[in-house]
Amino acid sequence: MATTASTLPDTKALEPIRQALGRRHLLPARHYLDSGYPSADLIVASAKDYGIALVTPVLLDTSRQAKAQQGFAADDFTIDWDGKRAVCPAGISATWNDVVQEGVAKTVAAFAALDCIPCPVKEQCTSSRKGRRLSLYPRELTEAVRTARAQQQDGTWQRDYALRAGVEGAIRQATHTTGLRRARYRGLRPTSTTPPALPPSTSSDSTPGGTAAPSTAPIIATSPDSNYASPHGNWN
């Protein structure tokens, strides 16, 4: 269990936790996380650097088309990374431009207005007068997110992720029984002694293998709702 400043994002707390587990030879094969953790970078880095599969809900496509479930969302476009081509559902190819936006390497696939405006399915694709544009992260990251989104729609994945329900129940018990959401002390060092000192009935015994597990067992990260985190400390 790690105690951090309440302003530290969950994504920043994950790496120190994995390093600590690695030093004790307790890295899991699968890591169950809540929706505050996932990003394309973390999914790829976890698999590449630690051999850990993150089991966590990835944010869905927030485009207008995806939200309405009507028309062509980004995942409906075919991306040929080797040939540097993006093809829309109507079969039109876009120009491929490798760019850096706000310090992040991306690819912008721009479809010409001359192709989009007369297209018979334009209303299902874009309202722009300049044609549809796709902003893509590097191949490894884009494919990781697409795969994760597809997996989490499957019933098998959802049943597997239901393992986190035990931890959520343990968090609720701890916070409502002991007032854990508000730190009793100022500063990280004294605050960090509170969670381990909780009675056994409020510990993470409901997780498979407890708070630490062999490399073949899953491990589940816990994180109280940051909206209620104390200004002095937050535990993950």
Secondary structure, 3 states (H helix, E strand, C coil): CCEECCCCCHHHHHHHHHHHHHHCCCCCCEEECCCCCCCHHHHHHHHHHHCCEEECCCCCCCCHHHHHCCCCCHHHCEEECCCCEEECCCCCECEEEEEEECCEEEEEEECCHHHHCCCCCHHHCCCCCCCCEEEECCHHHHHHHHHHHHHCCCHHHHHHHCCHHHHHHHHHHHHHHHCCCCCCCCCHHHHCCCHHHCCHHHCCCCCCCCCCCCCCCEEECCCCCHHHCCCCCEEC
